[in-house]
Amino acid sequence: MDIPVKLTVPNYIYRFYEEASRHVANCTTEDIMADALSAYAGLLSEEISKERASEDA
């Protein structure tokens, strides 16, 4: 299921991802940003799991 999301980021952040997208075939700036956010969410969920496990111990 696709859920549309609207984010507002500073121009320099957008330009960073725009430049990165030029080096990845068939990817838009938004694709690169979505991948980065997904990867960050994965890292955060691992951290949260570790913290909860240590609190329960």
N, C-alpha and C positions, 0 to 999 in steps of 0.2 A: 504494500500500500504506500503510495506516495503522499506525503503531507507537505504542502507548500509552506515555506518559511521565509520570512523577510527579515534580513539582518542589515543593520546599518554599521558600516565600518569606516574608519578614517581612510582618506584617499591613498595614503602611503601604504596601508595594509593591502588595499585592493590592488595597487600597482605591483606589490611584491608577488601576490598570487598570479596576477596577470602575466608577469615576466616568467614565473615558473611554468605556467601553462603553455608557453611558447616552446618549451623543451620537452613536452609530452604530447605525443601524437594523438590527435582526435580528442583532446580534452579542452574544455572551456575553463575559464577562470573559476566559475562557480563549481565545476567538477573538482578542481584541485582544492578549493576551500571546503567543500563537503567532505572530501577524503581526509583532510587535515582535522576537521572537527570530529569526524568519526573515530579517527585514531586517538585523538585526545580524550574523547569520551571513554574509549577502551582503557586507556592508562588510568584515568580517574576511577573507573569502576574496580580495577585491580587494587588500587591504593585503598579504596573504601573497604573492600573485602578484607584486605590485610589488617586494617585498623580495627574492624569489627571482630575479626578472629582473635586479635591480641587482647581486646577488651573482654571477650568472653572467656579467655583462659585464666 
